[in-house]
Amino acid sequence: MKNLKSIIATAIITLSISCTNSQNFKSVDAAEFKATITKTDDAQILDVRTPGEYANGKIADAKNANWNGSDFDTQVANLDKSKPVFVYCLSGGRSKKAANHLVELGFKNIIELDGGYMAWEKANPKTNGVWSGMTQDDYNKLMISDKTVVIDFYAEWCGPCKKMGPYLDKISKEMADNVLIHRIDADKNKSLFNALGYQGLPVIIVIKNGKPTFFKNEFVSEEELRKAL
């Protein structure tokens, strides 16, 4: 009976925390994110990517607090917990974790950008913007091969991408006669990634005879990919 009461109490506490988080944190698309910032005086905008990502482009007036760094709590300590905080990362994974943590720290109104900075750039294209990284023509040339081609869009910070890396290297060596694997860093090739319309990572595409036969915009297991090959 005591164990049952303990389980019920734990469930109630967990549900209570979940309800609190849902009340204090909401995820919105790029259009609503921008509109809400515009209507907010002295908006607190938090970029939770790495300093390197932040330096390569950011939303105006955003402060950088690296979610993967060791001093995230210190970096957000000076923010006003009673006022809205606008949070974003590259594609949305880190910012959702950061938003939930900010609620735990006592922040009352967290607005997270669904799809991250990639969604923001797609919704707010720069006039005469400079294309950076691999061109679309170079990308298209990667698919021209008598071998089966695998395209893997990844990023160094992406957890699922890291899990896939070792087995992709293994397949690349084991099946070198028949399979060609191209790993493309989405951070270094943002223009291409945005132009293709992708927003999350990883992205895995299998091309045979110049035509895509498999596509997935999420983690792919080694077994699943081998079946697709």
N, CA, C and O of each residue as an XYZ file, in Angstrom:
916
protein
N       0.825     -1.205      0.000
C       0.000      0.000      0.000
C       0.865      1.263      0.000
O       0.579      2.227     -0.711
N       1.930      1.240      0.813
C       2.835      2.387      0.864
C       3.469      2.640     -0.495
O       3.624      3.783     -0.924
N       3.841      1.525     -1.178
C       4.451      1.661     -2.499
C       3.468      2.275     -3.488
O       3.842      3.098     -4.324
N       2.190      1.861     -3.381
C       1.165      2.384     -4.276
C       0.974      3.885     -4.049
O       0.856      4.658     -5.000
N       0.944      4.285     -2.761
C       0.790      5.702     -2.437
C       1.978      6.512     -2.966
O       1.822      7.629     -3.457
N       3.166      5.916     -2.851
C       4.371      6.583     -3.327
C       4.330      6.779     -4.828
O       4.705      7.838     -5.332
N       3.867      5.743     -5.557
C       3.775      5.817     -7.016
C       2.776      6.887     -7.432
O       3.030      7.662     -8.354
N       1.616      6.923     -6.731
C       0.580      7.910     -7.051
C       1.090      9.328     -6.798
O       0.850     10.239     -7.590
N       1.801      9.495     -5.675
C       2.336     10.818     -5.326
C       3.336     11.284     -6.368
O       3.330     12.448     -6.770
N       4.200     10.366     -6.807
C       5.199     10.706     -7.827
C       4.528     11.097     -9.135
O       4.946     12.038     -9.810
N       3.464     10.347     -9.486
C       2.738     10.634    -10.725
C       2.084     12.001    -10.666
O       2.080     12.732    -11.656
N       1.528     12.353     -9.504
C       0.877     13.656     -9.336
C       1.887     14.787     -9.469
O       1.623     15.800    -10.116
N       3.063     14.597     -8.840
C       4.116     15.620     -8.918
C       4.588     15.791    -10.353
O       4.764     16.916    -10.822
N       4.796     14.664    -11.061
C       5.248     14.707    -12.454
C       4.227     15.416    -13.330
O       4.584     16.230    -14.182
N       2.935     15.097    -13.112
C       1.864     15.726    -13.884
C       1.804     17.216    -13.608
O       1.577     18.021    -14.511
N       2.011     17.576    -12.342
C       1.984     18.985    -11.945
C       3.093     19.756    -12.634
O       2.867     20.859    -13.131
N       4.310     19.177    -12.668
C       5.454     19.821    -13.328
C       5.191     19.969    -14.817
O       5.491     21.004    -15.412
N       4.618     18.905    -15.422
C       4.321     18.929    -16.846
C       3.323     20.027    -17.187
O       3.483     20.733    -18.183
N       2.275     20.168    -16.343
C       1.258     21.192    -16.565
C       1.868     22.588    -16.441
O       1.559     23.487    -17.223
N       2.738     22.754    -15.446
C       3.397     24.047    -15.248
C       4.248     24.409    -16.456
O       4.231     25.548    -16.923
N       5.006     23.412    -16.964
C       5.848     23.645    -18.131
C       5.021     24.058    -19.339
O       5.400     24.969    -20.075
N       3.868     23.375    -19.546
C       3.029     23.668    -20.700
C       2.419     25.056    -20.604
O       2.153     25.687    -21.627
N       2.194     25.540    -19.386
C       1.627     26.871    -19.192
C       2.674     27.961    -19.425
O       2.346     29.042    -19.914
N       3.916     27.684    -19.081
C       4.966     28.699    -19.143
C       5.790     28.664    -20.420
O       6.585     29.572    -20.660
N       5.619     27.638    -21.244
C       6.457     27.453    -22.425
C       5.597     27.053    -23.614
O       4.830     26.092    -23.548
N       5.736     27.811    -24.710
C       5.033     27.429    -25.932
C       5.973     27.532    -27.121
O       6.870     28.375    -27.145
N       5.759     26.668    -28.109
C       6.578     26.625    -29.308
C       5.762     27.198    -30.462
O       4.625     26.782    -30.687
N       6.339     28.156    -31.195
C       5.605     28.827    -32.273
C       6.429     28.828    -33.562
O       7.639     28.605    -33.534
N       5.759     29.081    -34.694
C       6.484     29.136    -35.966
C       7.192     30.484    -36.116
O       7.031     31.377    -35.284
N       7.964     30.617    -37.171
C       8.807     31.805    -37.348
C       7.986     33.090    -37.462
O       8.395     34.137    -36.961
N       6.826     33.010    -38.123
C       6.006     34.202    -38.303
C       5.486     34.725    -36.961
O       5.551     35.923    -36.688
N       4.968     33.815    -36.126
C       4.453     34.229    -34.820
C       5.590     34.669    -33.896
O       5.440     35.610    -33.118
N       6.723     33.980    -33.992
C       7.897     34.336    -33.184
C       8.303     35.784    -33.466
O       8.527     36.567    -32.543
N       8.394     36.128    -34.750
C       8.790     37.481    -35.138
C       7.743     38.503    -34.721
O       8.081     39.570    -34.208
N       6.463     38.179    -34.941
C       5.390     39.110    -34.617
C       5.333     39.399    -33.123
O       5.091     40.534    -32.711
N       5.558     38.367    -32.314
C       5.512     38.547    -30.861
C       6.702     39.364    -30.372
O       6.564     40.195    -29.474
N       7.864     39.128    -30.963
C       9.042     39.939    -30.617
C       8.774     41.407    -30.924
O       9.083     42.287    -30.120
N       8.196     41.664    -32.097
C       7.929     43.029    -32.528
C       6.995     43.755    -31.553
O       7.131     44.957    -31.325
N       6.051     43.009    -30.986
C       5.072     43.612    -30.069
C       5.588     43.719    -28.637
O       4.927     44.307    -27.782
N       6.769     43.152    -28.372
C       7.311     43.120    -27.008
C       8.395     44.179    -26.819
O       9.389     44.189    -27.545
N       8.207     45.060    -25.857
C       9.224     46.077    -25.561
C      10.452     45.428    -24.929
O      10.333     44.592    -24.033
N      11.628     45.822    -25.401
C      12.891     45.297    -24.871
C      12.874     43.768    -24.786
O      13.183     43.185    -23.747
N      12.508     43.140    -25.897
C      12.384     41.679    -25.934
C      13.691     40.996    -25.542
O      14.767     41.385    -25.997
N      13.586     39.980    -24.698
C      14.739     39.172    -24.285
C      14.839     37.982    -25.239
O      14.047     37.044    -25.154
N      15.813     38.026    -26.142
C      15.971     36.982    -27.164
C      17.222     36.175    -26.845
O      18.308     36.732    -26.684
N      17.062     34.875    -26.757
C      18.154     34.005    -26.316
C      18.516     32.996    -27.402
O      17.704     32.152    -27.780
N      19.738     33.098    -27.892
C      20.286     32.162    -28.879
C      21.095     31.123    -28.116
O      22.131     31.449    -27.538
N      20.630     29.869    -28.110
C      21.276     28.845    -27.280
C      22.239     27.966    -28.075
O      22.592     26.876    -27.626
N      22.667     28.427    -29.252
C      23.650     27.687    -30.039
C      25.057     27.942    -29.504
O      25.242     28.665    -28.525
N      26.025     27.348    -30.149
C      27.421     27.557    -29.759
C      27.862     28.956    -30.181
O      27.247     29.539    -31.074
N      28.912     29.515    -29.565
C      29.418     30.831    -29.974
C      29.790     30.891    -31.452
O      29.621     31.924    -32.099
N      30.298     29.775    -31.986
C      30.655     29.738    -33.400
C      29.446     29.881    -34.303
O      29.484     30.622    -35.286
N      28.371     29.176    -33.976
C      27.132     29.282    -34.750
C      26.563     30.697    -34.647
O      26.120     31.285    -35.634
N      26.588     31.216    -33.443
C      26.069     32.562    -33.164
C      26.814     33.614    -33.984
O      26.212     34.557    -34.496
N      28.131     33.439    -34.102
C      28.953     34.407    -34.831
C      28.660     34.396    -36.331
O      28.900     35.387    -37.020
N      28.147     33.286    -36.830
C      27.890     33.157    -38.266
C      26.531     33.713    -38.676
O      26.186     33.676    -39.857
N      25.769     34.217    -37.745
C      24.457     34.772    -38.073
C      23.485     34.567    -36.928
O      23.433     33.489    -36.336
N      22.705     35.610    -36.611
C      21.784     35.521    -35.483
C      20.583     36.429    -35.709
O      20.584     37.258    -36.619
N      19.568     36.271    -34.882
C      18.439     37.188    -34.893
C      18.871     38.467    -34.181
O      19.539     38.412    -33.148
N      18.498     39.593    -34.722
C      18.924     40.884    -34.174
C      18.622     40.988    -32.683
O      17.535     40.630    -32.229
N      19.597     41.481    -31.933
C      19.497     41.736    -30.492
C      19.488     40.463    -29.628
O      19.233     40.526    -28.426
N      19.766     39.322    -30.247
C      19.788     38.072    -29.475
C      21.058     37.973    -28.635
O      22.145     38.346    -29.076
N      20.897     37.467    -27.425
C      22.032     37.205    -26.538
C      22.396     35.725    -26.656
O      21.512     34.874    -26.752
N      23.677     35.422    -26.650
C      24.120     34.034    -26.769
C      24.330     33.383    -25.405
O      25.031     33.922    -24.548
N      23.708     32.211    -25.216
C      23.921     31.393    -24.015
C      23.963     29.946    -24.478
O      22.920     29.340    -24.725
N      25.143     29.398    -24.595
C      25.360     28.073    -25.166
C      24.728     26.983    -24.301
O      25.184     26.733    -23.185
N      23.670     26.329    -24.816
C      22.993     25.277    -24.059
C      23.932     24.126    -23.739
O      23.817     23.503    -22.684
N      24.851     23.843    -24.634
C      25.790     22.743    -24.425
C      27.024     23.162    -23.619
O      27.907     22.341    -23.372
N      27.089     24.416    -23.213
C      28.214     24.891    -22.413
C      28.035     24.553    -20.945
O      26.991     24.043    -20.539
N      29.052     24.837    -20.157
C      29.027     24.489    -18.733
C      28.459     25.601    -17.852
O      28.251     25.395    -16.656
N      28.205     26.782    -18.434
C      27.760     27.913    -17.620
C      26.452     28.520    -18.118
O      26.249     29.731    -18.025
N      25.565     27.675    -18.647
C      24.292     28.175    -19.192
C      23.503     28.954    -18.143
O      23.014     30.049    -18.420
N      23.378     28.390    -16.936
C      22.595     29.046    -15.884
C      23.167     30.422    -15.536
O      22.419     31.370    -15.295
N      24.479     30.520    -15.514
C      25.128     31.802    -15.222
C      24.835     32.819    -16.315
O      24.622     33.999    -16.036
N      24.826     32.353    -17.573
C      24.619     33.254    -18.701
C      23.206     33.822    -18.754
O      22.992     34.905    -19.297
N      22.229     33.088    -18.185
C      20.837     33.568    -18.232
C      20.412     34.212    -16.911
O      19.267     34.640    -16.767
N      21.321     34.279    -15.964
C      20.980     34.759    -14.615
C      20.484     36.200    -14.602
O      19.690     36.568    -13.736
N      20.940     37.022    -15.548
C      20.565     38.432    -15.550
C      19.271     38.725    -16.305
O      18.839     39.875    -16.370
N      18.654     37.700    -16.870
C      17.390     37.901    -17.577
C      16.254     38.078    -16.564
O      16.306     37.540    -15.458
N      15.238     38.832    -16.955
C      14.084     39.079    -16.091
C      13.116     37.898    -16.200
O      12.535     37.671    -17.261
N      12.941     37.151    -15.114
C      12.114     35.948    -15.131
C      10.624     36.246    -15.301
O       9.854     35.362    -15.674
N      10.220     37.472    -15.031
C       8.799     37.823    -15.116
C       8.385     38.252    -16.526
O       7.194     38.357    -16.822
N       9.377     38.502    -17.398
C       9.097     38.958    -18.751
C       9.330     37.843    -19.768
O      10.058     36.894    -19.478
N       8.728     37.938    -20.952
C       8.896     36.898    -21.977
C      10.360     36.708    -22.377
O      11.124     37.668    -22.470
N      10.728     35.458    -22.609
C      12.053     35.138    -23.136
C      11.852     34.357    -24.431
O      11.154     33.344    -24.445
N      12.459     34.824    -25.512
C      12.345     34.196    -26.820
C      13.589     33.332    -27.052
O      14.712     33.838    -27.042
N      13.386     32.042    -27.258
C      14.509     31.095    -27.313
C      14.572     30.406    -28.673
O      13.550     29.997    -29.223
N      15.788     30.284    -29.209
C      15.945     29.541    -30.464
C      17.334     28.910    -30.536
O      18.268     29.345    -29.863
N      17.446     27.867    -31.375
C      18.749     27.259    -31.694
C      18.818     27.140    -33.215
O      18.284     28.002    -33.912
N      19.452     26.112    -33.745
C      19.554     25.982    -35.194
C      18.299     25.372    -35.798
O      17.747     25.905    -36.761
N      17.840     24.241    -35.229
C      16.683     23.568    -35.814
C      15.578     23.252    -34.808
O      14.522     22.757    -35.200
N      15.796     23.526    -33.521
C      14.726     23.357    -32.542
C      14.985     22.366    -31.425
O      14.292     22.397    -30.408
N      15.960     21.490    -31.585
C      16.218     20.471    -30.565
C      16.730     21.042    -29.255
O      16.170     20.771    -28.192
N      17.780     21.824    -29.328
C      18.382     22.388    -28.120
C      17.482     23.421    -27.459
O      17.420     23.507    -26.232
N      16.783     24.208    -28.278
C      15.960     25.282    -27.702
C      14.790     24.744    -26.895
O      14.381     25.366    -25.915
N      14.244     23.598    -27.289
C      13.148     23.002    -26.514
C      13.653     22.521    -25.153
O      12.971     22.677    -24.140
N      14.843     21.941    -25.137
C      15.440     21.518    -23.865
C      15.749     22.730    -22.998
O      15.489     22.727    -21.795
N      16.305     23.765    -23.620
C      16.638     24.981    -22.882
C      15.391     25.647    -22.337
O      15.395     26.150    -21.213
N      14.318     25.655    -23.126
C      13.064     26.282    -22.697
C      12.492     25.583    -21.473
O      12.061     26.237    -20.524
N      12.489     24.267    -21.494
C      11.996     23.516    -20.341
C      12.851     23.783    -19.106
O      12.335     23.873    -17.992
N      14.157     23.908    -19.313
C      15.055     24.187    -18.184
C      14.808     25.591    -17.629
O      14.869     25.796    -16.417
N      14.533     26.546    -18.498
C      14.257     27.900    -18.054
C      12.993     27.945    -17.190
O      12.916     28.706    -16.226
N      12.013     27.125    -17.546
C      10.809     27.025    -16.712
C      11.185     26.511    -15.321
O      10.702     27.017    -14.308
N      12.052     25.502    -15.290
C      12.512     24.953    -14.010
C      13.265     26.001    -13.195
O      13.250     25.961    -11.964
N      13.927     26.943    -13.883
C      14.662     28.009    -13.193
C      13.743     29.123    -12.696
O      14.178     30.022    -11.977
N      12.464     29.056    -13.086
C      11.514     30.042    -12.591
C      11.038     31.068    -13.593
O      10.310     31.988    -13.221
N      11.426     30.943    -14.858
C      10.953     31.869    -15.875
C       9.484     31.596    -16.188
O       9.065     30.442    -16.275
N       8.704     32.671    -16.356
C       7.251     32.540    -16.422
C       6.683     32.462    -17.833
O       5.568     31.977    -18.026
N       7.432     32.932    -18.813
C       6.881     32.984    -20.170
C       7.982     32.747    -21.195
O       8.723     33.665    -21.545
N       8.084     31.508    -21.673
C       9.111     31.125    -22.644
C       8.451     30.896    -23.996
O       7.496     30.128    -24.108
N       8.964     31.566    -25.017
C       8.453     31.393    -26.378
C       9.582     30.832    -27.225
O      10.593     31.499    -27.441
N       9.410     29.611    -27.702
C      10.480     28.895    -28.422
C      10.181     28.863    -29.915
O       9.038     28.663    -30.325
N      11.219     29.060    -30.722
C      11.078     29.087    -32.175
C      11.133     27.666    -32.731
O      12.192     27.039    -32.753
N       9.995     27.169    -33.176
C       9.928     25.829    -33.754
C      10.663     25.819    -35.096
O      10.363     26.626    -35.976
N      11.615     24.914    -35.249
C      12.410     24.869    -36.473
C      13.672     25.688    -36.405
O      14.519     25.601    -37.295
N      13.815     26.497    -35.344
C      15.050     27.215    -35.081
C      15.438     28.265    -36.120
O      14.612     28.743    -36.897
N      16.720     28.603    -36.102
C      17.252     29.664    -36.963
C      17.090     29.324    -38.445
O      16.963     30.215    -39.284
N      17.096     28.033    -38.755
C      16.892     27.629    -40.144
C      15.499     28.032    -40.617
O      15.331     28.511    -41.739
N      14.495     27.834    -39.748
C      13.129     28.238    -40.091
C      13.031     29.756    -40.183
O      12.315     30.288    -41.032
N      13.758     30.456    -39.300
C      13.757     31.915    -39.316
C      14.332     32.449    -40.628
O      13.750     33.345    -41.241
N      15.474     31.902    -41.060
C      16.101     32.363    -42.299
C      15.228     32.070    -43.514
O      15.185     32.850    -44.466
N      14.537     30.940    -43.467
C      13.664     30.575    -44.588
C      12.480     31.542    -44.663
O      12.053     31.925    -45.753
N      11.951     31.935    -43.496
C      10.795     32.836    -43.454
C      11.194     34.293    -43.659
O      10.368     35.121    -44.041
N      12.469     34.603    -43.402
C      12.957     35.978    -43.515
C      14.211     36.034    -44.379
O      15.288     36.359    -43.879
N      14.089     35.724    -45.660
C      15.272     35.710    -46.540
C      15.899     37.090    -46.643
O      15.201     38.102    -46.701
N      17.226     37.117    -46.666
C      17.953     38.379    -46.769
C      17.993     38.857    -48.224
O      18.250     38.071    -49.136
N      17.741     40.130    -48.428
C      17.842     40.693    -49.767
C      19.304     40.683    -50.196
O      20.188     41.121    -49.459
N      19.542     40.170    -51.410
C      20.915     40.074    -51.926
C      21.819     39.284    -50.982
O      23.007     39.582    -50.860
N      21.258     38.284    -50.322
C      22.044     37.478    -49.391
C      23.152     36.726    -50.103
O      22.996     36.336    -51.260
N      24.245     36.526    -49.435
C      25.386     35.826    -50.020
C      25.253     34.329    -49.759
O      25.060     33.909    -48.618
N      25.355     33.536    -50.804
C      25.290     32.079    -50.682
C      26.592     31.593    -50.077
O      27.673     31.979    -50.522
N      26.495     30.754    -49.074
C      27.710     30.237    -48.438
C      27.716     28.721    -48.485
O      26.667     28.087    -48.372
N      28.899     28.138    -48.651
C      29.020     26.687    -48.659
C      28.800     26.083    -50.039
O      28.923     26.758    -51.061
N      28.473     24.805    -50.041
C      28.278     24.054    -51.285
C      27.138     24.635    -52.123
O      26.077     24.972    -51.597
N      27.369     24.747    -53.423
C      26.317     25.247    -54.320
C      25.331     24.121    -54.637
O      25.627     22.944    -54.431
N      24.173     24.496    -55.134
C      23.179     23.482    -55.474
C      23.641     22.639    -56.666
O      23.325     21.452    -56.745
N      24.381     23.244    -57.585
C      24.911     22.482    -58.721
C      25.898     21.425    -58.246
O      25.876     20.289    -58.720
N      26.772     21.804    -57.298
C      27.732     20.838    -56.756
C      27.003     19.708    -56.030
O      27.390     18.542    -56.119
N      25.950     20.072    -55.317
C      25.152     19.069    -54.603
C      24.509     18.086    -55.588
O      24.513     16.876    -55.363
N      23.961     18.619    -56.676
C      23.306     17.754    -57.670
C      24.296     16.789    -58.310
O      23.939     15.667    -58.671
N      25.549     17.237    -58.449
C      26.578     16.389    -59.060
C      26.918     15.188    -58.175
O      27.355     14.151    -58.674
N      26.715     15.331    -56.852
C      27.005     14.229    -55.939
C      26.141     13.008    -56.233
O      26.531     11.879    -55.936
N      24.981     13.234    -56.810
C      24.033     12.143    -57.048
C      24.329     11.372    -58.334
O      23.758     10.307    -58.568
N      25.216     11.909    -59.159
C      25.535     11.257    -60.426
C      26.636     10.229    -60.195
O      27.808     10.578    -60.059
N      26.248      8.968    -60.154
C      27.217      7.889    -59.899
C      26.604      6.558    -60.307
O      25.386      6.383    -60.284
N      27.477      5.620    -60.683
C      26.978      4.275    -60.977
C      26.803      3.468    -59.692
O      26.345      2.326    -59.722
N      27.172      4.075    -58.565
C      26.989      3.441    -57.258
C      25.726      3.980    -56.589
O      25.170      4.996    -57.007
N      25.290      3.288    -55.554
C      24.218      3.819    -54.714
C      24.792      4.950    -53.879
O      25.826      4.780    -53.233
N      24.135      6.099    -53.884
C      24.628      7.284    -53.186
C      23.804      7.529    -51.922
O      22.575      7.461    -51.944
N      24.501      7.813    -50.822
C      23.839      8.168    -49.566
C      24.249      9.599    -49.213
O      25.437      9.898    -49.099
N      23.266     10.474    -49.044
C      23.507     11.843    -48.592
C      23.111     11.917    -47.120
O      22.005     11.529    -46.745
N      24.020     12.415    -46.295
C      23.751     12.555    -44.860
C      24.015     14.000    -44.440
O      25.169     14.423    -44.362
N      22.947     14.760    -44.170
C      23.096     16.094    -43.601
C      23.174     15.950    -42.082
O      22.308     15.328    -41.467
N      24.219     16.530    -41.479
C      24.454     16.365    -40.045
C      24.985     17.669    -39.461
O      25.208     18.637    -40.187
N      25.186     17.688    -38.148
C      25.856     18.800    -37.473
C      26.601     18.237    -36.276
O      26.216     17.208    -35.721
N      27.660     18.913    -35.885
C      28.503     18.429    -34.793
C      27.745     18.348    -33.473
O      28.043     17.490    -32.643
N      26.765     19.237    -33.269
C      26.019     19.281    -32.011
C      24.851     18.304    -31.976
O      24.267     18.075    -30.917
N      24.506     17.728    -33.118
C      23.309     16.882    -33.252
C      23.545     15.492    -32.657
O      24.370     14.731    -33.163
N      22.817     15.160    -31.578
C      22.975     13.874    -30.909
C      22.725     12.677    -31.810
O      23.586     11.801    -31.893
N      21.565     12.597    -32.500
C      21.306     11.473    -33.405
C      22.351     11.356    -34.502
O      22.700     10.251    -34.918
N      22.855     12.504    -34.978
C      23.887     12.489    -36.029
C      25.155     11.805    -35.521
O      25.791     11.035    -36.241
N      25.511     12.100    -34.268
C      26.705     11.491    -33.671
C      26.559      9.985    -33.557
O      27.526      9.250    -33.756
N      25.352      9.517    -33.238
C      25.118      8.081    -33.121
C      25.243      7.391    -34.475
O      25.666      6.238    -34.557
N      24.873      8.103    -35.529
C      24.896      7.510    -36.863
C      26.284      7.530    -37.494
O      26.593      6.696    -38.344
N      27.123      8.483    -37.080
C      28.431      8.643    -37.683
C      29.272      7.378    -37.778
O      29.755      7.055    -38.864
N      29.468      6.641    -36.666
C      30.322      5.451    -36.710
C      29.841      4.380    -37.686
O      30.648      3.784    -38.399
N      28.526      4.132    -37.721
C      28.077      3.067    -38.620
C      28.083      3.528    -40.080
O      28.213      2.706    -40.987
N      27.945      4.834    -40.311
C      28.057      5.334    -41.685
C      29.484      5.165    -42.193
O      29.701      4.794    -43.346
N      30.448      5.437    -41.331
C      31.852      5.215    -41.699
C      32.113      3.742    -41.979
O      32.843      3.393    -42.907
N      31.505      2.882    -41.161
C      31.702      1.436    -41.339
C      31.109      0.964    -42.671
O      31.745      0.208    -43.406
N      29.905      1.409    -42.973
C      29.268      1.029    -44.230
C      30.070      1.552    -45.415
O      30.229      0.867    -46.425
N      30.574      2.778    -45.277
C      31.360      3.384    -46.349
C      32.573      2.533    -46.712
O      32.939      2.434    -47.883
N      33.197      1.915    -45.700
C      34.373      1.074    -45.943
C      33.969     -0.320    -46.419
O      34.555     -0.852    -47.362
N      32.969     -0.908    -45.768
C      32.555     -2.271    -46.100
C      31.936     -2.381    -47.495
O      32.101     -3.393    -48.177
N      31.225     -1.335    -47.912
C      30.489     -1.388    -49.177
C      31.033     -0.386    -50.192
O      30.296      0.121    -51.038
N      32.319     -0.112    -50.098
C      32.944      0.913    -50.943
C      32.773      0.660    -52.439
O      32.732      1.606    -53.225
N      32.674     -0.603    -52.838
C      32.543     -0.935    -54.257
C      31.163     -0.583    -54.802
O      31.000     -0.382    -56.006
N      30.165     -0.508    -53.909
C      28.790     -0.316    -54.375
C      28.080      0.912    -53.805
O      27.056      1.344    -54.334
N      28.627      1.470    -52.727
C      27.947      2.570    -52.039
C      28.900      3.753    -51.853
O      30.065      3.581    -51.492
N      28.388      4.938    -52.103
C      29.149      6.170    -51.931
C      28.397      7.052    -50.933
O      27.253      7.434    -51.179
N      29.042      7.378    -49.801
C      28.390      8.160    -48.754
C      28.985      9.564    -48.692
O      30.198      9.731    -48.561
N      28.123     10.561    -48.787
C      28.537     11.963    -48.677
C      27.917     12.546    -47.407
O      26.694     12.627    -47.295
N      28.748     12.946    -46.461
C      28.264     13.582    -45.227
C      28.447     15.097    -45.377
O      29.556     15.575    -45.619
N      27.353     15.840    -45.233
C      27.368     17.287    -45.461
C      27.019     18.000    -44.158
O      25.949     17.786    -43.587
N      27.921     18.836    -43.702
C      27.723     19.604    -42.464
C      26.692     20.707    -42.740
O      26.957     21.628    -43.513
N      25.524     20.609    -42.110
C      24.451     21.583    -42.350
C      24.826     22.980    -41.878
O      24.392     23.970    -42.467
N      25.633     23.069    -40.812
C      26.054     24.384    -40.309
C      26.927     25.124    -41.319
O      26.814     26.339    -41.481
N      27.798     24.375    -41.997
C      28.723     24.991    -42.946
C      28.089     25.176    -44.326
O      28.656     25.837    -45.196
N      26.921     24.590    -44.513
C      26.233     24.675    -45.807
C      24.770     25.062    -45.603
O      23.864     24.432    -46.147
N      24.557     26.116    -44.804
C      23.199     26.539    -44.456
C      22.397     26.991    -45.675
O      21.196     26.733    -45.758
N      23.047     27.657    -46.608
C      22.331     28.144    -47.793
C      21.731     26.966    -48.566
O      20.570     27.010    -48.974
N      22.519     25.932    -48.760
C      22.052     24.739    -49.466
C      20.941     24.054    -48.673
O      19.906     23.687    -49.230
N      21.162     23.884    -47.374
C      20.187     23.209    -46.522
C      18.842     23.926    -46.557
O      17.797     23.286    -46.675
N      18.865     25.245    -46.457
C      17.630     26.027    -46.490
C      16.969     25.968    -47.860
O      15.746     25.880    -47.966
N      17.789     26.017    -48.911
C      17.249     25.986    -50.269
C      16.534     24.672    -50.556
O      15.568     24.639    -51.319
N      17.003     23.601    -49.949
C      16.380     22.286    -50.133
C      15.117     22.132    -49.285
O      14.361     21.176    -49.460
N      14.891     23.079    -48.362
C      13.664     23.074    -47.570
C      13.690     22.226    -46.326
O      12.642     21.970    -45.733
N      14.877     21.778    -45.909
C      14.974     20.957    -44.705
C      15.041     21.852    -43.467
O      15.523     22.983    -43.537
N      14.556     21.340    -42.334
C      14.572     22.141    -41.112
C      15.158     21.392    -39.922
O      15.692     22.027    -39.012
N      15.078     20.089    -39.898
C      15.612     19.319    -38.780
C      16.758     18.429    -39.218
O      17.001     18.255    -40.412
N      17.456     17.872    -38.251
C      18.582     16.971    -38.512
C      18.420     15.704    -37.682
O      17.799     15.721    -36.619
N      18.987     14.603    -38.179
C      19.683     14.429    -39.463
C      18.713     14.285    -40.631
O      17.513     14.084    -40.449
N      19.278     14.394    -41.853
C      18.539     14.093    -43.074
C      19.316     13.014    -43.817
O      20.500     13.187    -44.109
N      18.657     11.908    -44.120
C      19.300     10.803    -44.846
C      18.538     10.549    -46.141
O      17.319     10.378    -46.138
N      19.279     10.525    -47.252
C      18.679     10.271    -48.560
C      19.491      9.190    -49.265
O      20.721      9.247    -49.288
N      18.807      8.212    -49.836
C      19.459      7.177    -50.641
C      19.046      7.391    -52.094
O      17.859      7.486    -52.405
N      20.048      7.466    -52.986
C      19.788      7.700    -54.410
C      20.330      6.531    -55.226
O      21.492      6.147    -55.092
N      19.476      5.981    -56.063
C      19.889      4.895    -56.963
C      19.560      5.292    -58.395
O      18.426      5.661    -58.700
N      20.543      5.215    -59.260
C      20.366      5.597    -60.662
C      19.827      7.020    -60.791
O      19.007      7.312    -61.661
N      20.305      7.898    -59.909
C      19.924      9.294    -59.980
C      18.583      9.643    -59.367
O      18.171     10.802    -59.404
N      17.882      8.643    -58.793
C      16.557      8.895    -58.225
C      16.525      8.537    -56.734
O      17.027      7.481    -56.347
N      15.944      9.396    -55.897
C      15.828      9.090    -54.465
C      14.920      7.891    -54.236
O      13.803      7.840    -54.751
N      15.403      6.928    -53.462
C      14.595      5.742    -53.149
C      14.290      5.637    -51.651
O      13.493      4.802    -51.224
N      14.938      6.495    -50.868
C      14.729      6.483    -49.412
C      15.021      7.877    -48.881
O      16.013      8.502    -49.255
N      14.134      8.364    -47.993
C      14.337      9.678    -47.373
C      13.812      9.641    -45.946
O      12.733      9.113    -45.677
N      14.592     10.210    -45.041
C      14.133     10.316    -43.660
C      14.771     11.534    -43.010
O      15.977     11.755    -43.121
N      13.937     12.327    -42.325
C      14.393     13.549    -41.664
C      14.409     13.325    -40.148
O      13.817     14.087    -39.384
N      15.096     12.270    -39.740
C      15.223     11.898    -38.331
C      16.246     10.776    -38.216
O      16.822     10.345    -39.215
N      16.469     10.309    -36.997
C      17.447      9.234    -36.791
C      17.090      7.996    -37.605
O      15.929      7.593    -37.671
N      18.108      7.400    -38.223
C      17.951      6.159    -38.985
C      18.905      5.128    -38.402
O      20.097      5.397    -38.259
N      18.395      3.962    -38.067
C      19.248      2.916    -37.503
C      20.097      2.286    -38.605
O      19.782      2.394    -39.790
N      21.170      1.633    -38.193
C      22.043      0.968    -39.165
C      21.266     -0.095    -39.935
O      21.415     -0.222    -41.150
N      20.438     -0.857    -39.223
C      19.659     -1.917    -39.858
C      18.720     -1.349    -40.918
O      18.594     -1.911    -42.006
N      18.062     -0.236    -40.599
C      17.119      0.377    -41.530
C      17.836      0.877    -42.781
O      17.348      0.698    -43.897
N      18.992      1.502    -42.591
C      19.721      2.018    -43.747
C      20.242      0.888    -44.631
O      20.182      0.969    -45.858
N      20.752     -0.160    -43.997
C      21.254     -1.299    -44.782
C      20.137     -1.907    -45.625
O      20.376     -2.333    -46.755
N      18.938     -1.951    -45.093
C      17.795     -2.476    -45.873
C      17.511     -1.570    -47.068
O      17.160     -2.040    -48.150
N      17.667     -0.260    -46.855
C      17.404      0.700    -47.936
C      18.454      0.627    -49.032
O      18.202      1.011    -50.174
N      19.640      0.126    -48.675
C      20.721      0.011    -49.663
C      20.582     -1.236    -50.528
O      21.412     -1.475    -51.405
